Amino acid sequence: MSTQEDPPAEPDREDDEFATLFNELQELEQLVDSEDERRQVRDAMRAAADSQDHEPATFGRVVWGFGRSDLAEALLGSLLFGIPMAVEGGTVDAGLHIAQHPLYLAATVIIAIGLVISILYVADFQDVRVANRILGVIPRRLVGVTGTALVVSVALLTGWGLVKWSTDPAVVYESACICAVAFVPMAIGAALGDILPGN
């Protein structure tokens, strides 16, 4: 008599189970009374997220929290998308153009942040959960990803001599506009680099 092994769990079913688990843990976090109990629930959420790391799937994972590995992934993604912007002369031309049109500068920054929000929270590459909001409102992952892209754009363009920082406000403004142009693809790269590995 042969013994039958259980068939492997379907990826969609496992994803649904993790999503359900996180939904229940988030509800529990809201119900508990003490900060110590909340910490225990967050530890359970972190352990559940970490338990996915041995699975081969790239998409459909529950992503929770924002730590050093997420920061490193965002940095790598930002650099991969940003280095071409630093060697392309069109970045400076586009930056000087939006410097003459302040509404274009505002639109550039707003669109970049909107794209990051779309990649992280709307596009459904991963089931991204918000943990530990800053001031109770702003998702830490959003700040981490956009902040990384901003720092990389300023550092890379400054280091490679594409922008100058001086006491002249006009030069500083033009440099900020050039950095804003490079910030767009760097923010997209940072968001994708952060969530696609699924950590």
Contacts in CASP RR format, 6 or more apart in sequence:
PFRMAT RR
TARGET T0000
AUTHOR 0000-0000-0000
METHOD contacts of the structure
MODEL  1
MSTQEDPPAEPDREDDEFATLFNELQELEQLVDSEDERRQVRDAMRAAAD
SQDHEPATFGRVVWGFGRSDLAEALLGSLLFGIPMAVEGGTVDAGLHIAQ
HPLYLAATVIIAIGLVISILYVADFQDVRVANRILGVIPRRLVGVTGTAL
VVSVALLTGWGLVKWSTDPAVVYESACICAVAFVPMAIGAALGDILPGN
11 57 0 8 1.000
11 60 0 8 1.000
14 55 0 8 1.000
15 57 0 8 1.000
15 60 0 8 1.000
15 61 0 8 1.000
15 62 0 8 1.000
15 127 0 8 1.000
18 48 0 8 1.000
18 52 0 8 1.000
18 61 0 8 1.000
18 62 0 8 1.000
18 127 0 8 1.000
19 62 0 8 1.000
19 127 0 8 1.000
21 48 0 8 1.000
21 62 0 8 1.000
22 45 0 8 1.000
22 48 0 8 1.000
22 62 0 8 1.000
22 64 0 8 1.000
22 127 0 8 1.000
22 129 0 8 1.000
25 41 0 8 1.000
25 44 0 8 1.000
25 45 0 8 1.000
25 48 0 8 1.000
26 45 0 8 1.000
26 129 0 8 1.000
28 41 0 8 1.000
29 38 0 8 1.000
29 41 0 8 1.000
29 42 0 8 1.000
29 45 0 8 1.000
32 38 0 8 1.000
32 41 0 8 1.000
42 131 0 8 1.000
45 64 0 8 1.000
45 129 0 8 1.000
45 131 0 8 1.000
46 64 0 8 1.000
46 65 0 8 1.000
48 62 0 8 1.000
48 64 0 8 1.000
49 62 0 8 1.000
49 63 0 8 1.000
49 64 0 8 1.000
49 65 0 8 1.000
52 61 0 8 1.000
52 62 0 8 1.000
52 198 0 8 1.000
53 199 0 8 1.000
55 61 0 8 1.000
58 196 0 8 1.000
58 197 0 8 1.000
58 198 0 8 1.000
59 125 0 8 1.000
59 126 0 8 1.000
59 196 0 8 1.000
60 124 0 8 1.000
60 125 0 8 1.000
60 126 0 8 1.000
60 127 0 8 1.000
61 126 0 8 1.000
61 127 0 8 1.000
61 198 0 8 1.000
62 126 0 8 1.000
62 127 0 8 1.000
62 129 0 8 1.000
63 126 0 8 1.000
63 127 0 8 1.000
63 128 0 8 1.000
63 129 0 8 1.000
63 141 0 8 1.000
63 195 0 8 1.000
63 198 0 8 1.000
63 199 0 8 1.000
64 128 0 8 1.000
64 129 0 8 1.000
64 131 0 8 1.000
65 129 0 8 1.000
65 131 0 8 1.000
65 132 0 8 1.000
65 140 0 8 1.000
65 141 0 8 1.000
66 131 0 8 1.000
66 132 0 8 1.000
66 140 0 8 1.000
66 141 0 8 1.000
66 144 0 8 1.000
69 199 0 8 1.000
70 141 0 8 1.000
70 144 0 8 1.000
70 194 0 8 1.000
70 199 0 8 1.000
71 144 0 8 1.000
71 148 0 8 1.000
73 193 0 8 1.000
73 194 0 8 1.000
73 197 0 8 1.000
73 199 0 8 1.000
74 144 0 8 1.000
74 145 0 8 1.000
74 148 0 8 1.000
74 149 0 8 1.000
74 189 0 8 1.000
74 190 0 8 1.000
74 191 0 8 1.000
74 193 0 8 1.000
74 194 0 8 1.000
75 148 0 8 1.000
75 152 0 8 1.000
75 190 0 8 1.000
76 193 0 8 1.000
77 186 0 8 1.000
77 189 0 8 1.000
77 190 0 8 1.000
77 192 0 8 1.000
77 193 0 8 1.000
77 194 0 8 1.000
78 148 0 8 1.000
78 149 0 8 1.000
78 152 0 8 1.000
78 153 0 8 1.000
78 186 0 8 1.000
78 187 0 8 1.000
78 189 0 8 1.000
78 190 0 8 1.000
79 152 0 8 1.000
79 156 0 8 1.000
79 186 0 8 1.000
80 189 0 8 1.000
80 193 0 8 1.000
81 185 0 8 1.000
81 186 0 8 1.000
81 188 0 8 1.000
81 189 0 8 1.000
81 190 0 8 1.000
82 152 0 8 1.000
82 153 0 8 1.000
82 156 0 8 1.000
82 182 0 8 1.000
82 185 0 8 1.000
82 186 0 8 1.000
82 189 0 8 1.000
83 156 0 8 1.000
84 185 0 8 1.000
85 91 0 8 1.000
85 153 0 8 1.000
85 181 0 8 1.000
85 182 0 8 1.000
85 185 0 8 1.000
85 186 0 8 1.000
86 156 0 8 1.000
86 157 0 8 1.000
86 160 0 8 1.000
86 162 0 8 1.000
86 182 0 8 1.000
87 160 0 8 1.000
91 157 0 8 1.000
91 162 0 8 1.000
91 178 0 8 1.000
91 181 0 8 1.000
91 182 0 8 1.000
92 162 0 8 1.000
92 178 0 8 1.000
94 178 0 8 1.000
94 181 0 8 1.000
95 174 0 8 1.000
95 177 0 8 1.000
95 178 0 8 1.000
95 180 0 8 1.000
95 181 0 8 1.000
96 174 0 8 1.000
96 177 0 8 1.000
96 178 0 8 1.000
97 104 0 8 1.000
98 104 0 8 1.000
98 105 0 8 1.000
98 108 0 8 1.000
98 177 0 8 1.000
98 180 0 8 1.000
98 181 0 8 1.000
99 105 0 8 1.000
99 173 0 8 1.000
99 174 0 8 1.000
99 177 0 8 1.000
99 178 0 8 1.000
105 177 0 8 1.000
105 180 0 8 1.000
108 180 0 8 1.000
108 181 0 8 1.000
108 183 0 8 1.000
108 184 0 8 1.000
109 180 0 8 1.000
109 183 0 8 1.000
111 184 0 8 1.000
112 146 0 8 1.000
112 149 0 8 1.000
112 180 0 8 1.000
112 183 0 8 1.000
112 184 0 8 1.000
112 187 0 8 1.000
112 188 0 8 1.000
113 142 0 8 1.000
113 146 0 8 1.000
113 187 0 8 1.000
115 184 0 8 1.000
115 187 0 8 1.000
115 188 0 8 1.000
115 191 0 8 1.000
116 142 0 8 1.000
116 145 0 8 1.000
116 146 0 8 1.000
116 149 0 8 1.000
116 187 0 8 1.000
116 188 0 8 1.000
116 190 0 8 1.000
116 191 0 8 1.000
117 142 0 8 1.000
119 125 0 8 1.000
119 188 0 8 1.000
119 191 0 8 1.000
119 192 0 8 1.000
119 195 0 8 1.000
120 128 0 8 1.000
120 139 0 8 1.000
120 141 0 8 1.000
120 142 0 8 1.000
120 145 0 8 1.000
120 191 0 8 1.000
120 194 0 8 1.000
120 195 0 8 1.000
121 128 0 8 1.000
121 139 0 8 1.000
125 192 0 8 1.000
125 195 0 8 1.000
125 196 0 8 1.000
126 195 0 8 1.000
126 196 0 8 1.000
126 198 0 8 1.000
128 141 0 8 1.000
128 195 0 8 1.000
130 139 0 8 1.000
130 140 0 8 1.000
130 141 0 8 1.000
131 140 0 8 1.000
132 140 0 8 1.000
133 139 0 8 1.000
133 140 0 8 1.000
134 140 0 8 1.000
134 143 0 8 1.000
141 194 0 8 1.000
145 187 0 8 1.000
145 190 0 8 1.000
145 191 0 8 1.000
145 194 0 8 1.000
146 187 0 8 1.000
146 190 0 8 1.000
148 190 0 8 1.000
149 183 0 8 1.000
149 186 0 8 1.000
149 187 0 8 1.000
149 189 0 8 1.000
149 190 0 8 1.000
150 179 0 8 1.000
150 183 0 8 1.000
150 186 0 8 1.000
150 187 0 8 1.000
152 186 0 8 1.000
152 190 0 8 1.000
153 179 0 8 1.000
153 180 0 8 1.000
153 182 0 8 1.000
153 183 0 8 1.000
153 186 0 8 1.000
154 163 0 8 1.000
154 179 0 8 1.000
156 182 0 8 1.000
157 163 0 8 1.000
157 175 0 8 1.000
157 178 0 8 1.000
157 179 0 8 1.000
157 182 0 8 1.000
158 165 0 8 1.000
158 175 0 8 1.000
162 178 0 8 1.000
163 174 0 8 1.000
163 175 0 8 1.000
163 178 0 8 1.000
163 179 0 8 1.000
164 171 0 8 1.000
164 175 0 8 1.000
165 171 0 8 1.000
165 172 0 8 1.000
165 175 0 8 1.000
166 172 0 8 1.000
END
